[in-house]
Amino acid sequence: MQIYPHVPTARDKTLFTPGPLTTSLSVKQAMLRDAGSWHFEFNEIVRAIREKLLEIACLSRAGGFESILMQGSGTFGVEAVVASTVPPDGKLLVLANGAYGERILQMASHLGIATTALRSPENQTPDLDSLRRALADDSTITNVIAVHCETTTGILNPIAEIGEIVREHRRVYIVDAMSSFGAIPVDFVASGIDFLISSPNKCLEGVPGFSFIIARRAALLATEGFARSLSLDLLGQWNAFEKNGQFRFTPPTHSILAFQQALREFDVEGGVAGRAARYRTNHEVLNEGMKHLGFHPYLDPTVQSYIITSFYCPNAPNFGFAEFYRRLADKNMIIYPGKISQADTFRIGSIGRIFESDVHQLLWAVEETISEMNLHLDKKTQNTSIEL
Ligand SMILES: *Cc1c(COP(=O)(O)O)cnc(C)c1O
């Protein structure tokens, strides 16, 4: 395989991935600055971003909520919440139906936190009766964590229904909304969420470098002394923002400047509703187009989100994901491998600065690749319901 030395081009390959994602040129250009992390101008940007995140969640400080930025990728944000909000003798119930739920269990194990795993198959949402029973039977469970869109498959978990049960049993409720916040509406108060974690480099279309946590202030203040980590201490981080508006340790200044611009573009698009509409169209065009070409989606449409879609690898003898991937990459299209333990799949994301026209280009590239690889997918028999 020929590898060319990288030279700047007008356009990068298009990322149909779960993040980092294709971003606008203006978001990338916002990073061409040196910002002093102690300077009041930078602190003002941080303050405005923290306020804006609450606004996107339809919350406010006056209403009793706080937002906290945390260095590192999304996982660091989840780990900060897990490490900082479970009491020393507490227990975390993890609703797991994919790799991100499993990662939370791994985190808790590293942190020496007792856990109960409530697993469901990767193509099914959690069983709510089992949750009810688990909480009723085990009074040592203090916190419950659920993943909103489990990016492993693209399944959308019912966080409001889960939250209702958690609230009935008076436990602390944490939601990993990494791949959904900003594009799938979340009713924070009705869902009884205490802590929600997300990232700038998913639906808000910024770049990697930090994560953010939205917290109910009373729940946050109740975690004094819980943190099992110095750098991932959620309350410690919040206290620093309160004291002088600053991060405790070096902030990812460039990512924050990019995020400021990404949030402006989010507003211009019409906020959550605008972004949801574009991603939904991307997903629908992708789904119909792939089915037409002879691919089968992994999930039932009733639980499928418009964030990312898993497709079964075709049975065709000539199909190999590595070659399929490389041939699409040669056409400037980047898709994503599968992460499902029970089935051979690959994934295509509908999020980031991509539009319906980009999805059509991907579909043309997939069609071309099918013919190059002689896959002979049977459109007629495999495409059961859709007429394009
Ligand atoms: C992406 C993602 C994460 C982890 O984020 P990283 O930035 O890769 O560390 C966690 N949970 C969900 C649901 C995600 O989609």
The ligand as an ORCA input file, in Angstrom:
! r2SCAN-3c Opt
* xyz 0 1
  C     -17.296      8.134     22.930
  C     -17.957      7.606     24.127
  C     -17.300      7.478     25.375
  C     -15.842      7.695     25.572
  O     -15.345      8.851     25.099
  P     -13.810      8.969     24.695
  O     -13.760     10.397     24.260
  O     -13.559      7.994     23.575
  O     -12.991      8.686     25.884
  C     -18.039      7.066     26.465
  N     -19.333      6.765     26.354
  C     -19.985      6.840     25.177
  C     -21.433      6.477     25.138
  C     -19.324      7.256     24.032
  O     -19.976      7.320     22.864
*
